[in-house]
Amino acid sequence: MVDLQGQYEKIKDQVNTGVMNVIESAAFVNGPEVHAFQKELEDYLDVKHVIPCANGTDALQIAMMGLGLEPGDEVITADFTFAATVEVIALLRLTPVLVDVNPYNFNIDTDAIRKAITPKTKAIVPVHLFGQTANMDEIMAIAKEHDLYVIEDNAQGIGSNYMHSNGSKSKTGTIGNVGTTSFFPSKNLGCYGDGGAIFTNDDDLAHTIRGIVNHGMYERYHHDVVGVNSRLDSMQATVLRAKLPHLDGYNNARRDAARKYTAAFAGSEKIITPLVCDNCDCHVFHQYTLVIKDANRDELVKHLQSKNIPCGVYYPIPLHLQKAYTSERYNEDDFKVTNQLVKECISLPMHTELDDEQIKFITDAVLEFVK
Ligand SMILES: *Cc1c(COP(=O)(O)O)cnc(C)c1O
């Protein structure tokens, strides 16, 4: 699905030198590399504060702790996302409220958000799924109307530009009260281990979060709040510093590959290709995900596997049907889109090193099965 070796070959010298320097400096934790990366990411995202942490799941949890959400508070998020999003809500004893997504961009359905709001609702967590921006203007309007926090799960969307209805653009993750991301190796900006970060323009929230990531300490050995230990290490920061200047190039390479995939599938009525808008860079194609109509998706998976073509089903089971997250409040009729997508979606290999020959081999194999 990804080609991390091919990508590494092109930045090898810088990564190797950086990692050796970290080892020689012995500044393994919270060293100058982490600080430099933080500043560089703040500049790239045009956001006031980046707080690095250990992974994208921690980032979500810490964001929710930072906002002071309390047990029983309801948090609305998408039924169709990676489990980490809902896991941290449940872990903090908040109440997850899963809602359906849009069929056209796989992102949280704003009408469904409105329907799910109760007096206990405190926050909305949109996920920029597969690298496509959620409908942020509408989500922010709902949040304002009902006095809710917005936490953007940007683990799959780093580098996306959301175009507001007035034509201006913002980087995803910087629009809500707080945004989070993951630097897991296969993400669009991935390190060589685990890593994550939290973004915000709110000075007070940034201060609170900087303490939470460090055992609730604002002054050495004074623990004002219950915190966690969640750090990005210096070696990962070095890798991320080598990659960040290439992030736009990486995302463009993904968009190019997506364009070629989509062109190849143009003639098929059974294949629905991802929505891409004109003159807009709102999709960074963390995944290239097709919806297969009137054909057996599971057989297609087997067909591709028989040709040694990797593919993925993200995600095969709606979160509201997962044992850990079922609830009596849910009604199957409210999850029509997710219930369908889990049967029909398939993600093809997507990374920065795909060449025309590989794309042709993959698209030919898909078209051989779904005419
Ligand atoms: C990867 C991912 C996460 C979790 O990130 P980790 O670094 O693996 O903890 C959270 N949300 C979404 C949508 C993700 O894709």
The ligand as a MOL file (V3000), in Angstrom:
LIG
                    3D

  0  0  0     0  0            999 V3000
M  V30 BEGIN CTAB
M  V30 COUNTS 15 15 0 0 0
M  V30 BEGIN ATOM
M  V30 1 C -3.9090 6.9930 12.3170 0
M  V30 2 C -5.1080 7.6430 12.8600 0
M  V30 3 C -5.2320 7.9780 14.2240 0
M  V30 4 C -4.2510 7.5160 15.2740 0
M  V30 5 O -2.9510 7.8130 15.0820 0
M  V30 6 P -1.7970 6.9500 15.8240 0
M  V30 7 O -0.5870 7.7730 15.6390 0
M  V30 8 O -1.7370 5.6390 15.1430 0
M  V30 9 O -2.1920 6.8300 17.2530 0
M  V30 10 C -6.3390 8.6820 14.6390 0
M  V30 11 N -7.3140 9.0140 13.7800 0
M  V30 12 C -7.2680 8.6850 12.4840 0
M  V30 13 C -8.3670 9.0940 11.5780 0
M  V30 14 C -6.1700 7.9740 11.9780 0
M  V30 15 O -6.1300 7.6470 10.6870 0
M  V30 END ATOM
M  V30 BEGIN BOND
M  V30 1 1 1 2
M  V30 2 1 2 3
M  V30 3 2 2 14
M  V30 4 1 3 4
M  V30 5 2 3 10
M  V30 6 1 4 5
M  V30 7 1 5 6
M  V30 8 2 6 7
M  V30 9 1 6 8
M  V30 10 1 6 9
M  V30 11 1 10 11
M  V30 12 2 11 12
M  V30 13 1 12 13
M  V30 14 1 12 14
M  V30 15 1 14 15
M  V30 END BOND
M  V30 END CTAB
M  END
